[in-house]
């Protein structure tokens, strides 16, 4: 079959019509390349892009990507458009020279769309977080969430794409997934992007632990709720702050004075035996604070590390804090009284055998106030006469605004506007347990911890179910049904890189005389263990770093591009880079060149006349032929 012809337009049209009449294949090609299908596809794609733009403005780009640009139906629509464009060029065969620009333009569009689809399927876009001094990274985090299910018998991990934020599971419409290797099913019925960590009082098996309560404070006018967990014998949980305006105290009895009781404790902490301190509680009430002596590798000084009952950590350099008071979480104070680099006992007294840190030890004295009912706030204690909870609330003038007794679950007014309180739980021997909850409007919790899904495992045959638990993003949750442990994780997907990347240096140049950044410079090291090559490159604000590098690799879409994505102004030791890998890039730039070249050819051909008129030539008189030489018959 000839692709180009010199036939006249009429003969060419007769040839195309005859071919269409005699061949089913050519009739199908003409049908696929019809103008009606092309207009319908283009109008549908235009409507889809308009809808995606509205979705992106109403929600965000990830929603538009999921429902439109990265959806299977949109990809199928692009494939149909490419087939239509290709069929249109076939219906013009054999082509005339003036059709060359038309054909090149259509094939350029097909290549451009093909490059976009290849990049969508085989490429990816993600992020990598780097920090100075940390091991090199070889994985990229993608902006796509998934569930990771473990086969409990073969211990294999299976990934299931799960865009919960875009397709939210509900209690009336849960999503069910089969656990690999079993007949069990994972049921997901809720998602939250704002999970919070709440503290609640639970029974304790330790007989030395004291009473505790879970208290709810709420205001209908302010539309706020606050949950507080209070323990009698732990300074960190005996007094809780109430929005910085008042204190809530859980006491062992009625407040005797306005100042409360001061409790003391002393601890001698040894670096070699951190789990065996010498502790003396003067009033018989332990603080439950733990202290450790550890050496600092950089400064080569001893550090005192304090861990509060709630798990908060603080550290101080011992040499520069001897004799100074240290503020601890929960209202307690610590005083570093003495430090012995080489501890020993001489004549019943502690001493240091040398100045070398052979056996470091430190004496820490703690002090805290047990309650303190005289300041603005609320004091609660167990009534000695019955099972009720006694309370006394003071206003800003330190006058009693409300007092009395309440049973569990009973609301009582505090005399602070419309604020009410109720004791939800009481335990005679209590400890605090952290529970993950979905944040509700107006409810205050300990801290916000991120997103997650709520799920449980069920056996369809026996109808047995595990407890409903929240699976935090990035963490693993274990369910148990009929003695079978099921491990499930939820979080962002990741993809491995064929090389490793580490941060060598991160700098943020500023404008002269101001703190405004003018550039972000991340110097990174690439290591390819297979090829045994190493390369150092710098990613600037508008100039990405590439690996393996080279112009032709970039032109062929074989380079990984690393661009500056975000940074921490408080810590210039870390940065986050965006990673882009697009194997469809060659088709995109070649297709763009073909489109430009084809449009240029069409304009050039349109500007040239189809039937040029001959321009008369003016000859000199001596070259003008005579009538006789021209063969003309002379006339009279």
C-alpha positions in Angstrom: 0.0 0.0 0.0 1.3 3.4 -1.1 1.2 6.1 1.6 1.8 9.0 -0.7 0.2 9.5 -4.2 0.3 11.9 -7.0 -3.3 11.2 -8.1 -5.7 14.0 -8.5 -8.1 14.8 -5.6 -11.1 13.2 -7.5 -9.2 10.0 -8.3 -7.9 9.8 -4.7 -11.4 10.2 -3.2 -12.8 7.5 -5.6 -10.0 5.2 -4.4 -10.8 5.8 -0.7 -14.6 5.3 -1.3 -14.0 2.0 -3.2 -11.7 0.8 -0.4 -14.4 1.6 2.1 -17.1 -0.3 0.2 -15.1 -3.4 -0.4 -13.4 -3.9 3.1 -15.0 -4.4 6.5 -11.7 -3.4 8.2 -11.6 0.0 6.4 -15.2 0.6 7.3 -14.3 0.1 10.9 -11.3 2.4 10.6 -13.5 5.1 9.1 -16.1 4.6 11.8 -13.4 4.9 14.6 -11.9 7.9 13.0 -15.1 9.7 12.4 -15.5 13.4 13.4 -18.5 12.7 15.6 -16.5 10.3 17.8 -13.6 12.9 18.0 -15.9 15.7 19.0 -17.6 13.5 21.6 -14.3 12.4 23.1 -13.0 16.0 23.2 -16.2 17.3 24.8 -16.2 14.5 27.4 -12.5 15.2 28.3 -13.2 18.9 28.5 -16.1 18.3 30.9 -14.0 15.9 33.0 -11.1 18.5 33.2 -13.7 21.2 34.2 -15.1 18.9 36.9 -11.6 18.1 38.1 -10.8 21.8 38.4 -13.9 22.3 40.5 -13.1 19.3 42.7 -9.6 20.6 43.2 -10.8 24.1 44.2 -13.5 22.6 46.5 -11.3 19.9 48.1 -7.7 19.4 47.1 -5.6 18.1 44.2 -5.3 14.6 45.6 -9.2 14.2 45.4 -9.1 15.4 41.8 -6.2 13.0 41.0 -8.0 10.0 42.4 -11.5 10.6 40.9 -10.5 12.0 37.5 -6.9 12.2 36.3 -5.7 8.9 37.7 -8.9 7.0 37.4 -9.2 4.0 35.0 -12.0 5.6 33.0 -10.0 8.7 32.3 -7.1 6.5 31.2 -9.4 4.6 28.9 -10.8 7.8 27.5 -7.2 8.9 26.5 -6.6 5.5 24.9 -9.8 5.9 22.8 -8.7 9.4 21.8 -5.3 8.1 20.6 -7.1 5.4 18.6 -9.4 8.0 17.0 -6.4 10.2 16.1 -4.5 7.3 14.6 -7.6 6.2 12.6 -8.1 9.7 11.3 -4.6 9.6 9.7 -5.3 6.1 8.2 -8.5 7.3 6.6 -6.5 9.9 4.5 -4.2 7.2 3.0 -2.9 7.6 0.3 -1.7 11.1 1.5 -1.0 14.1 -0.6 2.1 16.1 0.1 -0.1 18.8 1.8 -1.3 16.1 4.3 2.2 15.7 5.8 1.7 18.5 8.4 -1.7 17.1 9.4 -0.3 13.6 9.9 2.8 14.7 11.8 0.6 16.8 14.2 -1.7 13.9 14.9 1.1 11.5 15.6 2.7 14.2 17.9 -0.5 14.3 19.9 -0.6 10.5 20.2 3.0 10.5 21.4 2.4 13.2 23.9 -0.7 11.4 25.3 1.3 8.1 25.3 4.1 9.7 27.3 1.5 10.9 29.9 0.1 7.4 30.2 3.5 5.8 30.5 4.5 8.2 33.2 1.2 7.6 35.0 1.7 3.8 35.0 5.5 3.3 35.3 6.6 6.5 36.9 6.0 7.9 40.4 6.3 11.0 42.5 7.3 10.9 46.2 9.3 12.4 49.0 12.4 11.5 50.9 13.3 12.9 54.3 17.1 13.3 54.9 19.0 14.3 58.0 22.7 15.0 58.5 24.6 12.1 60.0 21.8 9.5 59.5 22.2 6.4 57.3 21.5 6.7 53.6 17.9 6.2 52.4 16.9 3.8 49.6 13.1 4.2 49.8 10.8 6.9 48.6 7.5 7.7 50.4 4.5 8.0 48.0 1.4 10.1 48.6 -0.8 7.0 48.4 -2.2 5.1 51.4 -2.5 1.3 51.7 -3.3 -1.5 54.1 -0.6 -4.1 54.8 -1.9 -7.5 55.8 0.3 -10.3 57.2 -0.4 -13.9 56.5 -0.3 -15.3 60.1 1.1 -18.6 59.0 3.6 -17.9 56.2 4.5 -14.4 57.6 4.2 -12.8 54.2 3.1 -9.2 53.8 0.4 -8.3 51.3 -0.3 -4.7 50.2 -3.8 -3.5 49.4 -4.3 0.1 48.0 -6.6 1.8 50.5 -7.2 5.6 49.9 -9.3 5.9 53.0 -9.3 9.7 53.0 -10.8 9.8 49.5 -13.1 6.8 49.8 -14.1 7.0 53.4 -15.4 3.8 55.1 -18.5 4.3 57.2 -20.2 2.2 59.9 -23.2 1.7 57.6 -20.9 0.9 54.6 -17.7 -0.8 55.9 -15.0 -2.2 53.6 -14.1 -5.8 54.0 -10.8 -7.4 53.1 -9.8 -11.1 53.2 -6.8 -11.9 55.5 -4.3 -13.8 53.3 -3.9 -17.5 54.2 -7.1 -17.5 56.3 -10.9 -17.4 56.1 -10.9 -14.3 58.3 -11.9 -10.8 57.2 -10.7 -7.4 58.1 -13.6 -4.9 58.5 -12.8 -1.2 58.3 -15.7 1.0 59.3 -14.2 4.5 60.0 -11.4 6.9 59.2 -10.2 10.0 60.9 -7.5 12.5 59.9 -7.5 14.0 63.4 -7.0 11.2 65.9 -6.1 12.2 69.5 -4.5 10.5 72.4 -6.7 10.6 75.5 -5.6 9.5 79.0 -8.1 7.5 81.1 -7.9 5.9 84.5 -7.8 2.0 84.6 -7.4 -0.5 87.4 -3.8 -1.1 88.5 -2.4 -4.4 89.8 0.1 -2.6 91.9 -1.2 -2.5 95.5 1.0 0.5 96.3 -0.8 2.7 93.7 -3.3 5.2 94.9 -6.8 6.2 93.8 -7.5 7.8 90.5 -10.5 9.4 88.7 -11.4 10.3 85.1 -13.0 13.7 85.1 -15.1 15.4 82.4 -15.4 19.2 82.2 -17.8 20.7 79.7 -19.4 24.0 78.7 -22.4 24.2 76.4 -22.0 27.9 75.8 -18.3 27.5 74.9 -19.0 24.2 73.1 -15.9 22.6 74.7 -15.2 19.3 76.5 -12.1 18.3 78.4 -11.1 14.9 79.7 -8.7 14.7 82.6 -7.1 11.7 84.3 -6.0 12.3 87.9 -3.9 10.1 90.2 -3.4 10.8 93.9 0.2 9.6 94.3 1.8 10.8 91.0 2.8 14.5 90.9 2.6 14.5 87.1 -1.1 13.5 87.3 -2.2 14.8 90.6 -2.7 18.3 89.3 -3.8 19.2 85.8 -4.0 22.5 84.1 -7.4 23.8 82.9 -6.7 26.0 79.9 -4.1 28.0 81.9 -6.9 29.6 83.9 -7.2 27.2 86.8 -5.9 24.0 88.3 -7.7 20.8 89.0 -6.4 18.8 92.0 -7.1 15.2 93.1 -6.3 15.1 96.9 -6.1 12.4 99.5 -8.5 14.4 101.7 -10.1 17.8 102.1 -7.7 20.7 101.5 -6.3 21.7 104.9 -4.9 25.1 103.9 -4.5 27.3 100.9 -1.0 26.1 100.2 -1.4 22.3 100.2 1.1 19.9 101.5 4.7 19.8 100.3 6.1 16.3 99.6 9.9 15.5 99.4 12.0 12.7 98.0 15.7 12.1 97.6 17.4 9.8 95.0 21.0 8.8 94.7 21.4 7.8 91.0 24.4 5.7 89.8 25.5 5.7 86.1 26.6 2.0 86.3 23.3 0.9 88.1 20.6 3.1 86.7 17.8 0.6 87.8 18.9 0.6 91.4 18.8 4.1 92.8 18.8 4.8 96.5 15.4 6.4 97.1 14.0 8.0 100.3 10.4 9.4 100.3 10.2 11.6 103.4 6.3 11.5 103.6 6.1 8.0 102.3 4.7 9.0 98.9 7.0 8.1 96.0 7.3 10.5 93.1 7.6 7.8 90.4 10.2 10.0 88.6 13.2 8.1 87.2 16.7 9.5 86.7 19.7 8.3 84.6 23.3 9.4 84.4 24.6 9.0 80.8 27.7 10.4 79.1 27.4 12.9 76.2 29.7 11.7 73.4 30.0 15.2 71.9 30.7 17.3 75.0 32.2 14.4 77.0 30.1 15.6 80.0 27.7 13.7 82.2 24.0 14.3 81.5 21.2 13.8 84.0 18.1 12.4 82.2 14.7 12.7 84.0 11.7 10.7 82.9 8.3 11.8 84.4 5.5 9.3 85.3 3.8 10.3 82.1 6.9 9.5 80.0 8.2 13.0 79.3 12.0 13.3 79.1 14.3 16.1 80.0 18.1 16.3 80.1 20.6 18.6 81.8 24.4 18.8 81.9 25.4 17.9 85.4 28.5 20.1 85.8 26.6 23.3 84.9 23.5 22.6 87.0 24.9 21.6 90.4 23.0 23.5 93.1 20.3 24.7 90.6 16.6 23.9 90.7 15.2 22.1 87.7 11.6 22.3 86.7 10.0 18.9 86.0 6.7 18.2 84.2 3.8 17.8 86.5 4.8 20.7 88.9 7.7 19.0 90.7 11.1 20.5 91.2 14.5 18.8 91.3 17.7 20.0 92.9 21.1 18.6 92.0 22.7 18.7 95.4 26.0 16.7 94.9 27.9 15.0 92.2 30.7 12.4 92.6 32.7 11.4 89.5 34.2 8.3 91.3 31.7 7.5 94.0 32.8 5.6 97.2 31.8 5.5 100.9 34.4 6.6 103.4 33.7 6.6 107.2 29.9 6.4 106.4 30.0 9.4 104.1 29.9 9.6 100.3 33.1 10.8 98.6 34.9 10.8 95.2 38.1 8.8 94.9 39.2 10.8 91.8 38.1 13.4 89.3 37.8 10.7 86.6 34.2 9.4 85.8 35.0 5.9 87.0 31.8 5.5 89.0 29.6 8.6 88.5 26.7 9.3 91.0 24.5 12.2 91.7 22.1 13.2 94.5 18.8 14.6 93.4 16.2 16.1 95.8 12.6 16.4 94.6 9.8 18.6 95.9 6.2 19.0 94.9 2.9 20.2 96.3 0.3 17.6 97.0 -2.8 19.3 95.7 -3.2 23.0 96.8 -6.8 23.8 97.2 -6.4 27.4 98.0 -5.6 28.7 94.5 -8.2 29.3 91.8 -9.4 25.9 90.7 -11.2 22.7 91.6 -10.2 20.2 94.3 -11.7 16.7 94.5 -11.2 13.9 97.0 -12.9 10.6 98.0 -15.5 11.2 100.7 -14.6 9.2 103.8 -18.3 8.7 104.7 -19.7 7.2 101.5 -18.8 6.3 98.0 -19.3 9.7 96.6 -16.7 12.2 95.4 -16.4 15.5 97.3 -15.5 18.7 95.5 -14.7 22.3 96.2 -14.4 25.0 93.5 -12.9 28.4 94.0 -13.2 31.5 91.8 -10.6 34.1 91.0 -11.1 35.9 94.4 -10.4 32.5 96.1 -14.0 32.3 97.3 -15.8 29.1 97.3 -18.0 29.1 94.2 -19.4 25.5 94.5 -18.9 22.6 96.9 -20.6 19.3 97.8 -20.6 15.6 96.9 -21.5 13.9 93.6 -22.0 10.3 92.5 -20.3 8.8 89.5 -21.7 10.2 86.3 -23.6 13.0 88.1 -23.1 16.5 86.7 -22.3 19.3 89.2 -21.9 23.0 88.6 -18.6 24.7 89.3 -19.8 28.3 89.5 -17.6 29.3 86.6 -20.1 30.6 84.0 -21.9 27.4 82.8 -19.0 25.0 83.3 -20.0 21.6 84.7 -18.0 18.6 85.8 -18.7 14.9 86.3 -16.6 12.0 87.5 -16.8 9.3 84.9 -14.7 6.7 86.7 -13.1 6.0 90.0 -10.5 3.3 90.9 -9.1 2.7 94.3 -5.8 1.4 92.8 -5.4 3.2 89.5 -3.0 3.8 86.7 -3.3 5.8 83.5 -3.8 4.2 80.1 -3.5 6.1 76.8 -6.4 5.5 74.5 -6.7 6.6 70.8 -9.9 8.4 70.1 -11.5 10.3 67.2 -11.3 14.0 67.9 -14.7 15.6 68.3 -15.4 19.4 67.8 -14.8 21.2 71.1 -13.2 18.2 72.9 -9.7 18.7 74.3 -7.3 15.7 74.5 -3.7 15.1 75.5 -2.3 15.4 72.0 -3.1 15.1 68.4 -1.3 12.1 66.8 -2.4 12.0 63.2 -4.7 9.9 61.0 -5.8 6.3 61.0 -8.6 3.8 60.3 -10.7 1.8 62.8 -11.1 -1.9 62.1 -11.6 -5.3 63.6 -11.2 -8.9 62.4 -14.1 -11.3 62.1 -14.7 -14.9 61.4 -17.7 -15.2 59.0 -18.3 -18.8 60.0 -18.2 -18.7 63.8 -19.2 -15.0 63.9 -16.3 -14.3 66.4 -14.9 -10.8 66.4 -11.9 -9.0 67.8 -12.1 -5.7 69.6 -12.5 -2.6 67.5 -9.1 -0.8 67.4 -7.7 2.2 65.6 -4.7 1.6 63.3 -2.5 4.7 63.3 -0.8 5.7 60.1 2.7 4.3 60.0 2.2 1.8 62.9 1.1 -1.8 63.2 -1.9 -3.1 65.1 -2.4 -6.7 66.2 -5.8 -8.3 66.3 -6.6 -11.7 67.9 -9.5 -14.0 66.8 -9.7 -17.5 68.1 -6.1 -17.4 69.2 -4.8 -16.3 65.8 -2.8 -13.1 65.9 -3.4 -10.9 62.9 -1.0 -8.0 62.2 -2.3 -5.1 60.1 -0.6 -1.8 59.2 -1.9 1.3 57.6 0.1 4.1 56.1 1.7 5.7 53.1 3.1 3.4 50.4 6.8 3.4 49.6 9.0 2.4 46.7 12.5 1.2 46.7 15.3 3.0 44.8 18.1 1.2 43.0 20.6 3.4 44.8 21.0 5.2 48.2 20.9 8.9 49.0 22.2 10.7 52.0 22.5 14.4 53.1 26.0 15.9 53.0 25.1 19.5 53.7 22.0 21.8 53.8 22.3 25.6 53.6 19.7 28.4 53.4 21.4 31.6 52.1 19.6 34.8 53.2 19.1 38.2 51.8 21.7 40.6 53.0 20.5 42.4 56.1 17.4 40.2 56.5 16.3 36.6 57.4 14.4 36.1 54.1 15.8 32.9 52.3 17.0 33.4 48.7 17.8 29.8 48.0 17.7 26.3 49.5 20.8 24.2 48.8 20.8 20.5 49.7 24.1 18.7 48.9 23.4 15.0 48.6 25.5 11.9 48.0 24.3 9.2 45.7 25.7 5.6 46.0 24.9 2.8 43.5 26.0 -0.4 45.2 25.7 -2.5 42.0 27.7 -0.2 39.8 30.0 0.8 42.6 29.7 4.5 41.7 29.2 7.5 43.9 28.1 11.0 42.9 27.7 14.2 44.9 25.1 16.8 43.6 23.3 19.9 44.9 19.6 20.5 44.6 18.8 24.3 44.4 15.5 26.0 44.6 14.8 25.8 40.8 17.5 23.4 39.8 17.0 19.7 40.8 19.7 17.2 41.4 19.7 14.2 39.1 21.0 10.6 39.3 22.6 8.8 37.5 22.9 12.2 35.7 23.8 13.1 32.1 21.9 14.9 29.4 20.9 11.8 27.4 19.6 10.0 30.5 17.4 13.0 31.2 16.2 13.1 27.6 15.3 9.4 27.7 13.6 9.6 31.1 16.1 7.5 32.9 17.1 10.0 35.5 15.6 10.5 39.0 15.1 14.2 39.8 15.4 15.5 43.4 13.9 18.9 44.1 13.6 20.9 47.3 10.2 20.3 48.9 10.2 21.5 52.5 12.5 22.4 55.3 12.5 23.0 59.1 13.5 26.6 60.0 14.2 25.5 63.5 16.6 22.7 62.4 18.9 23.1 59.4 20.2 19.6 59.9 17.3 18.1 57.9 15.4 18.6 54.7 12.7 17.0 52.6 13.2 16.4 48.8 10.6 15.7 46.2 11.5 12.7 44.0 10.3 12.5 40.4 10.8 9.6 38.0 9.0 9.8 34.6 9.9 7.2 32.0 7.3 8.8 29.6 9.4 12.0 29.3 10.9 11.1 25.8 7.5 10.6 24.3 6.4 13.9 25.8 9.1 16.1 24.4 9.3 14.2 21.0 5.5 14.5 20.7 5.7 18.3 21.5 8.3 18.8 18.8 6.2 16.9 16.3 3.1 18.9 17.1 5.1 22.2 16.6 6.7 20.9 13.4 3.4 19.6 12.0 1.5 22.9 12.7 4.4 24.8 11.0 4.2 22.6 7.9 0.4 23.1 7.7 0.8 26.9 7.9 3.6 26.8 5.2 1.5 24.8 2.9 -1.6 27.0 3.5 0.5 30.0 2.5 1.6 28.6 -0.8 -0.9 28.9 -3.8 -2.3 25.6 -5.1 -2.4 26.8 -8.9 0.3 29.4 -9.3 -0.3 31.9 -12.2 2.6 32.2 -14.6 4.3 35.5 -14.4 4.8 37.1 -17.9 8.4 37.6 -18.9 9.4 40.9 -20.6 11.8 40.2 -23.5 14.0 42.7 -25.2 12.8 43.9 -28.7 15.5 41.9 -30.6 14.4 38.7 -29.0 10.7 39.1 -29.8 9.8 36.4 -32.5 8.4 37.7 -35.7 5.1 36.5 -37.1 6.9 34.4 -39.7 9.2 32.8 -37.3 6.3 32.0 -35.0 4.5 30.3 -37.9 1.8 32.8 -38.0 -0.1 33.5 -41.3 0.3 37.1 -42.3 -3.0 38.9 -42.9 -3.7 41.9 -44.5 
